[in-house]
Amino acid sequence: MHKIDIDLVEMTLDVMKYTIDRISNVTPELGVPRKEEDLFEEIGETITPKGIGGEVAFNMFRDVLVKATVPIDHPRHLAFVPAAPTRAAIMFDLVTSASSIHGAYWMEGAGGIFCENQAMKWLVSLTGLPKDSFGVFTSGGTAANLSAMVAAREAWRKKSSDNIGVRALLLTSNGAHSSIQAMAKVMDADVVMIDCQDENLRGHALESAIEELEEKDRKRLFAVVATGGTTNAGIIDELDSIAKVCQREDIWFHVDAAYGGGALAAPSVRHLFNGIEQADSITIDPHKWLFSPYDCGAVIYKNMALAAEAHSQKGSYLEIFKEPGAEGFNPADYQIQLTRRLRGMPLWFSLAMHGTDKYRDSIERGIELAQIAAKKIEEADNLELVRPASLSVVLFRRKGWTAEDYRDWTYRNHKSGLALVTPTKWKGESGYETISRFCFINPETTEEDIDVILATMN
Ligand SMILES: *Cc1c(COP(=O)(O)O)cnc(C)c1O
């Protein structure tokens, strides 16, 4: 028997009380960042030979440090891509940690991987990919994109011995997320960026871009990366026509739907993704629009065997017992990580508890909030839409404002604790312009929240 440790009991109560308070609070204080020197002055050294004690450390976090962070689930946090993890998912994130499951191999993680795969089965069903397509949860969209791009590159190398030792090249568009270029760098692959009007890639533009490649570059072309909901504007590339070009040219077709993927569950916009069912791989971030806590991404493959050829690690200490029950789905075989958290488990629990209809409705609400905000903007004399709302993103301008005005406005609202809405840039007829942007995720954001924010632009 363990001796009951009073400190441990108290610490557990503190943690549970904090967690319950935090997830019950629908408008947590909108913290602001502080200088490291300031924080150090207030907190002092925390790592000492004897330890400062759980109570002291916990109070420092609760009373000072967490206030220097921005709660991404605040209903008036409409910057970047916010998040809104369900309470069920957050609680089950604690359970995931407490259960100490190694998520690389079925042998150790079977029960947990079973949960992840249940959630994955639903995700894959949203894509319409053929039978036997499947996926695995990753740390996020960046890791999912890298895993897919490596699988694509390895498949291309396997196609011909001419491709071995040759630097690979991929095509994408100016709407692609920065992680595509960053991960191409990790792979030491080249990127040709197609400059598309409205950051929207279509089949014919892809066709022309391929025709314009020099013969030697055409031979290095291993993948096309389209975006299923650009991070900046929520625009979905013309996936159907792009898929046709990729098929004809025999090129791996990856769809990065890290942000937009949640909207596959929304009937009102599902048709915009037509063609995604022809992808070779897809990235979706449950920590964006599927209400999972950080971090949780997903990569889905049409052909799992190709992913395994690229990612499966071999090592004498990795020999898995060939026992019935120990053989099964090994997440380590399909993405870049070996030891991994079972980060799909919070999504599984929340989906199991609430049902998929609740997810559909919560995602539709984000889309609806964007439509409502767009209407309010159209009706206001001092505001105008830059383009129609797309998915849950609204791009708009305050007439007469300069880039500095947008920046000052952002700081003012953040510092006062009202809202976090950051500016972005959009390419118009006369070059790049600084504008304002809303991205809705949290279904608990209200129309009044939108009114209050827009009123500060008067
Ligand atoms: C957010 C995003 C990513 C990066 O995902 P992380 O989870 O931040 O690594 C990649 N692609 C798109 C389209 C995104 O919106």
The ligand as an SDF file (V2000), in Angstrom:
LIG
                    3D

 15 15  0  0  0  0  0  0  0  0999 V2000
   -2.5730   25.9270  -38.6640 C   0  0  0  0  0  0  0  0  0  0  0  0
   -2.2380   25.4000  -39.9820 C   0  0  0  0  0  0  0  0  0  0  0  0
   -1.0970   24.5960  -40.1610 C   0  0  0  0  0  0  0  0  0  0  0  0
   -0.1130   24.3480  -39.0510 C   0  0  0  0  0  0  0  0  0  0  0  0
   -0.6780   23.5520  -38.0730 O   0  0  0  0  0  0  0  0  0  0  0  0
   -0.0350   23.4550  -36.6070 P   0  0  0  0  0  0  0  0  0  0  0  0
   -1.0280   22.6140  -35.8970 O   0  0  0  0  0  0  0  0  0  0  0  0
    0.0520   24.8630  -36.1030 O   0  0  0  0  0  0  0  0  0  0  0  0
    1.2840   22.8290  -36.7370 O   0  0  0  0  0  0  0  0  0  0  0  0
   -0.8670   24.0720  -41.4150 C   0  0  0  0  0  0  0  0  0  0  0  0
   -1.6990   24.3220  -42.4300 N   0  0  0  0  0  0  0  0  0  0  0  0
   -2.7980   25.0860  -42.3010 C   0  0  0  0  0  0  0  0  0  0  0  0
   -3.6800   25.3130  -43.4870 C   0  0  0  0  0  0  0  0  0  0  0  0
   -3.1040   25.6570  -41.0730 C   0  0  0  0  0  0  0  0  0  0  0  0
   -4.2010   26.4270  -40.9490 O   0  0  0  0  0  0  0  0  0  0  0  0
  1  2  1  0
  2  3  1  0
  2 14  2  0
  3  4  1  0
  3 10  2  0
  4  5  1  0
  5  6  1  0
  6  7  2  0
  6  8  1  0
  6  9  1  0
 10 11  1  0
 11 12  2  0
 12 13  1  0
 12 14  1  0
 14 15  1  0
M  END
$$$$
